């Protein structure tokens, strides 16, 4: 019995293809085209990519690896995609809440940024955000801020994937004081990161209400010269929509389309005030949209018509926005839960947006919104090995009748146990391996004292 077992073993090991890592024996929710779910599944990983995903016995008879991760009792999901945020702003978390967006920006954030945002600030804010996002199962995020090259360096050091946009705004920013300086900084930034496996350097004109037509067109031209993504806030405020009607005789979406900005390289955050004609344009131009339910609720901005956009064929992802003033955390699991519930209460219909839809938005649809669906968003052969393991041995994880409902409504970001990005383990059994979390936490407290003093508050 023993002899024949070892004989069979050595036979099959000769035929088995060597890989770098096998994640073995978990409940795999692949989010692939067929939405395959494997109760007792395994993944074979070579380099930074997935070679195969399937039933454990199939994977184990075809692949062999010196390194195995035991995933029994765990849920395995594609890494979550945070489609819109401003990570260095973690250091402004809770600076001032429960005010209007206008007051928050003009009385608190713009002065706080002018006095405090340096490259060093951006580095520490990004490290803190990396720790928080990895802990919550986020493996890719899209960011818009200043000193974005420093964001990129820290993101890469943390082993995370980022679509990172240097912000353009028609007033002096903390890093660049005019459009010429912004263009030159961003061109250097785009050149530096070309071909990087983790970092997608991008161009981020802030919005139509802070950028002139010239700025919008110059930024789009620069992005297109380097095949870089364009990140922009679109139709996020009622006032923005009303002003656009007055000044441009068109909605923000139609105005941007008229300027030639919209295309299959654009990631539009919010898209709250959009009608059926706008949705059609967004779908035709293959613009990716990002819904940010926490932020939209916290600022009372309005509700994006997510079910209609999805029905119109627009790729809609999920984002946290914030993390200061409009959220204030980077927990994408929470956004899934809120996205479904916000759609339900707004439409008075519990079927408006279901659990499976919001899991799609956090994974494969988020990848499509970022125009990265060939690279990430699902667990299948050829995709990057970005995955998270969630502990199912917890009171809020049992019993489980339906896996998508469990993910959307019962599991929490804090249930994430192990995170792999591009085949590299960045968190194992809740221990962060790429970020010095304690140092980042201590620095965040130091920054609070400094920022409060700069604004004359305690
Ligand atoms: Zn934003």
Boltz pocket constraint, residues with backbone or C-beta under 6 A from the ligand:
constraints:
  - pocket:
      binder: B
      contacts: [[A, 84], [A, 85], [A, 86], [A, 233], [A, 269], [A, 321], [A, 322]]
      max_distance: 6.0
